[in-house]
Amino acid sequence: MKTKLQRFIVYSLIMTTVLFIGLMLLDLHDGEAREKLPANLIIALSVGILTPATLIFLKKSNRPPKQKDS
């Protein structure tokens, strides 16, 4: 569980940072990067936290069930 939590933290930090920078760069092209700062931060945080959470914690294992020795 500890490795899943560490992986979640790393993934969400990377994803949030990259998405925030990407959204700011797209808005910079329009010339309104500072006006949309709170909206970009909310979008980046929500996507950057929810996506790794579903990928890491809700992932089903593909391993076959253990067979009992008789």
Secondary structure, 3 states (H helix, E strand, C coil): CHHHHHHHHHHHHHHHHHHHHHHHHHHHHHCCCCCCHHHHHHHHHHHHHHHHHHHHHCCCCCCCCCCCCC
